[in-house]
């Protein structure tokens, strides 16, 4: 009975209620879209970092992590890869021979990280093979092919088939070098990664260096939850049990602590956005309910005079604001859900911001992400704030005696 009466009271002034519901709905659309945008940007940054730079787990020689010397290769890599093949969580892995060196064309030169990779294994671990914009991924045949980024090609004025000279210090600390031909030009979401990496065949690089082995084993896991490294930690610990103490095994959050910081700040930043909205909304609800309650002071006085208990009057006011909150939250979240679903199809082009965010590995188009738990959290928060906002107007009415309330003229 009280709920039915509260619903009718809510719509006694249709214009006022409609304005308040519209404000709540549009405000929620803005808040949810902003949260989705932030989640999408951070999630995209993390996904790209895992795809291109860290994978889920990496193995190195202990000394190579702090001082990437060419002689510090992984101890017993064959044993590690044999065990990786038995782990159901592992999708693929790639052994890499990595050196820092120079790449030079007839026009210019620059320092780069030279990644010597196994062609098929690297294509399974990273999206490099599908990100070649011109030419092709490293061929298995031919003499000394190299794949460079579009930025490197632009800086060195390279095109497909151009000759470059790659030089670095070999195992004996002597400078060694060889001529390579550009077989492909790739582009990734990260401009900093593009600036500093080129790819050659591991066999070619080992022959130039004069040593065998691997400096890095990158492991890709069957893990769709990029916001958690629980599976990566489990696999990391498994590898540590079977590998030499001279090797270092790290999960992706240890490799790039910044990613862990991003995940840790997502919750507080979303809470701040929601807090700003519900604070403004709460003042609006207090204002609306004060107007509504004071307009009906005589009515409440009559109800109390004929025997309606004060706790029922209090419940009536609370039910009114609860219904206001539930209706506004439902309208806002349903509209937000529809908008987010649409933007997940069309995406949000970053335009002029794309180049700046490219330094952090963000794609040029973002797709908002809002989890079901976030919708539930927002709904509960909005309704709770509406209930709290009704306490002051309800208290103002309950403080009055029935005779005084009936004598009020508004």
Protein Blocks (a to p, Z undefined) as FASTA:
>chain_A
ZZmmmmmmmmmpmmlmmmmmmmmmmmmmmmmmmmmmmmmmmmmmmmmmmmmmnombdcdd
fklmmmccfklccehkllmmmmmmmpmklmbdcdddddddddddfkbccddddddddfkl
mmmmpmklmmpfghjdddfbdehiadddfklmmmnopaehiacddddddfkopacddddd
dfbdcddfblklmmmgccddfklmmmmnopacdfbdcdddddfblkbcklmmmmmmmmmm
mmcfkbccddfklmmmmlmmmmmmmmmmmmmmmmmmmmmmmmmmmmmmmmmmmmmmmmmm
mmmmnopafklmmmmmmmmmmmmmmmmmmmmmmmmmmmmmmmmmnopaekjmmmmmmmno
pafbdcddddfklmmmmmmmmmmmmmmmmmmmmmmmmmpcfklmmmpcZZ
